[in-house]
Amino acid sequence: MTKDEHIDYWLKSADHDLSAAESLFKSEKYDWCLFIGHLVLEKTLKAIFCL
């Protein structure tokens, strides 16, 4: 994988997880929302560190 492909992978994965976190928040499953939100943050940071 190229550097750009790695960045794209992490950002797409984070975006997908963010959608899941939003759904969990709307259904008042706050503990799972926070867990998935943490994964979103980790994946976004991984994309930034790839830069």
Secondary structure, DSSP 8 states (H G I E B T S, - for coil): --HHHHHHHHHHHHHHHHHHHHHHHHTT-HHHHHHHHHHHHHHHHHHHHH-
